[in-house]
Amino acid sequence: MIGDSGVGKSNLLSRFTTNEFHLGSKSTIGVEFATKTIEFDGKTIKSQIWDTAGQERYHAITSPYYRGAQGGIIVYDITKHGTFENIEKWLKELQQFSDSNISIMLIGNKSDLKHLRAVPMDEGKSYAISNGLSFFETSALDSTNVETAFTSILTEIYKTVKNRQLNAGNINPVNNNNIVFQRTNNEEQNQKQCCSII
């Protein structure tokens, strides 16, 4: 998860993984993560979702986490047009450091603040369509579309991984009912693996 500081990435993640919202939440320092398991296509999909700091001073720390990512979520605040304008920067950074066939979703957060809206929904949709991104407007505060958005990108990643394995000649891409999206870091290559950044 990437995007400007204060757009609500941490609360989106908290709402999805623990169904909690923290009014007094502070800006993320560096990177934090949470896990969530969902059921899809008769499989158990366990994801590890990384919440990266939006402040410029942490970019040297956060950009290495893009490597090996299976998916990315770019978040903006519908009440602050500047956070929408910065999507281009975040998208370029994600594409620069991650795999070329990564699944990417654009989320306009804080849809509960319609009276303060600065980014029309059509503007967000149009940007997503022109850049081949999936799109949702969400509210971490009242839970609107949070589960739907995360489930959508997780299932999209599952389908991509499954198709990639089938195309590689693996007739039975999943040996059991558990799927773990894995990633490797350059520093960790050949040492250990952990789950993907979503």
C-alpha positions in Angstrom: 0.0 0.0 0.0 1.4 3.3 -1.1 0.3 6.9 -1.3 0.8 10.3 0.4 0.9 10.6 4.2 -2.5 11.0 5.8 -4.6 9.4 3.1 -5.7 6.6 5.4 -3.6 3.6 4.4 -3.0 2.4 7.9 -6.7 2.6 8.8 -7.7 0.9 5.6 -5.4 -2.0 6.4 -6.6 -2.0 10.0 -10.3 -2.1 8.9 -9.6 -4.9 6.5 -7.5 -7.1 8.8 -9.0 -6.5 12.2 -12.2 -4.5 11.5 -10.9 -1.6 13.6 -10.5 2.1 13.0 -8.3 4.4 15.1 -9.2 8.1 15.0 -5.9 9.1 16.6 -3.6 7.0 14.4 -0.2 8.5 13.7 1.8 8.5 10.4 3.5 5.3 9.7 7.2 5.3 10.2 9.0 3.2 7.6 6.9 0.0 6.9 4.3 -1.9 8.9 2.4 -5.0 7.8 -0.6 -7.2 8.7 -1.9 -10.5 7.4 -5.3 -11.6 6.3 -6.6 -14.9 5.1 -9.6 -15.2 2.6 -11.3 -18.1 0.9 -11.6 -18.1 -2.9 -12.1 -20.7 -5.5 -12.0 -23.4 -2.9 -8.6 -22.2 -1.7 -7.3 -20.5 1.4 -5.4 -17.4 0.4 -3.1 -15.9 3.0 -1.7 -12.5 2.2 0.8 -10.3 3.9 0.0 -6.6 3.3 2.7 -3.9 3.7 1.7 -0.4 4.7 4.4 2.0 3.6 5.1 5.5 4.9 4.0 8.2 2.6 6.5 10.8 3.8 9.3 11.6 1.3 12.0 11.1 4.0 11.1 7.4 4.2 11.2 6.5 0.5 14.7 5.1 0.7 13.4 2.6 3.3 10.1 1.8 1.6 11.0 1.4 -2.1 12.9 -1.9 -1.7 9.6 -3.4 -0.4 8.2 -3.1 -4.0 10.6 -5.7 -5.3 8.8 -9.0 -5.6 5.4 -7.6 -4.9 2.5 -9.4 -6.4 0.1 -6.4 -6.1 0.0 -2.8 -5.2 -2.6 -0.4 -3.9 -2.2 3.3 -4.4 -4.4 5.4 -2.1 -5.4 9.0 -2.3 -7.7 11.1 -0.2 -10.9 12.3 -2.0 -10.9 15.5 0.0 -7.3 16.5 -1.0 -6.7 17.0 -4.7 -3.0 17.1 -4.1 -2.9 13.5 -3.0 -4.7 12.6 -6.3 -2.2 14.6 -8.3 0.7 12.6 -6.7 -0.7 9.3 -7.9 1.4 9.6 -11.1 4.6 9.8 -8.9 3.5 6.7 -6.9 2.6 4.7 -9.9 5.9 5.4 -11.7 7.8 4.4 -8.5 5.8 1.2 -8.2 6.4 0.3 -11.8 10.1 1.1 -11.6 10.8 -1.1 -8.6 8.3 -4.0 -9.1 7.5 -6.7 -11.6 6.0 -5.7 -14.9 2.8 -7.8 -14.5 2.0 -6.6 -11.0 -1.8 -6.1 -10.2 -2.4 -2.5 -9.2 -5.5 -0.9 -7.7 -6.3 2.7 -7.2 -8.3 3.6 -4.1 -9.9 7.0 -3.3 -10.3 6.9 0.5 -12.5 8.9 2.9 -15.7 8.6 0.8 -17.7 9.3 4.0 -16.5 12.9 3.7 -18.6 13.6 0.6 -19.3 17.2 1.7 -15.5 17.9 1.5 -14.9 16.1 -1.8 -12.2 17.6 -4.0 -11.7 14.7 -6.4 -14.8 13.7 -8.3 -15.4 9.9 -8.5 -15.4 10.1 -12.3 -11.9 11.7 -12.3 -10.6 8.8 -10.2 -12.3 6.2 -12.4 -11.0 7.9 -15.6 -7.4 7.9 -14.3 -7.7 4.2 -13.3 -9.1 3.2 -16.7 -6.5 5.1 -18.7 -3.7 3.4 -16.7 -5.2 -0.1 -16.6 -5.8 0.0 -12.8 -8.8 -1.4 -10.9 -10.6 1.3 -8.9 -12.7 1.7 -5.7 -13.7 4.5 -3.5 -13.6 3.4 0.2 -14.2 4.7 3.7 -12.0 3.2 6.4 -14.2 5.0 8.9 -17.6 3.4 8.0 -16.1 0.3 6.2 -17.6 1.2 2.8 -16.0 -1.0 0.0 -13.0 -1.9 2.2 -13.6 -5.7 2.2 -14.7 -5.6 -1.4 -11.6 -3.7 -2.6 -9.0 -5.9 -0.8 -10.8 -9.1 -1.8 -10.9 -7.9 -5.4 -7.2 -7.4 -5.7 -6.3 -10.5 -3.7 -8.4 -12.7 -6.0 -7.0 -10.9 -9.1 -3.5 -11.7 -7.8 -4.5 -15.3 -7.2 -5.8 -15.7 -10.8 -2.6 -14.1 -12.1 -0.3 -16.4 -10.1 -2.4 -19.4 -11.0 -2.3 -18.6 -14.8 1.5 -17.9 -14.6 2.0 -21.3 -13.1 -0.2 -23.0 -15.6 1.6 -21.3 -18.5 4.9 -22.4 -17.0 3.8 -26.0 -17.6 2.8 -26.8 -14.0 -0.4 -28.8 -14.6 -1.3 -28.8 -10.9 -0.3 -25.3 -9.8 -1.6 -25.7 -6.3 -0.8 -28.8 -4.4 -3.2 -28.2 -1.6 -5.9 -25.7 -0.6 -3.5 -23.2 0.8 -2.0 -20.3 -1.3 0.6 -18.0 0.1 1.7 -15.1 -2.1 5.5 -15.1 -1.9 8.0 -12.4 -2.5 11.8 -12.3 -2.3 13.9 -9.3 -1.6 17.3 -8.8 -3.3 19.0 -8.9 0.1 17.0 -12.0 1.1 17.3 -13.9 -2.3 18.3 -17.5 -1.5 18.0 -16.9 2.2 14.3 -16.7 3.1 11.0 -15.9 1.6 8.0 -14.1 3.0 4.6 -13.2 1.6 3.9 -10.5 -1.0 3.3 -6.8 -0.6 -0.2 -6.0 -1.5 
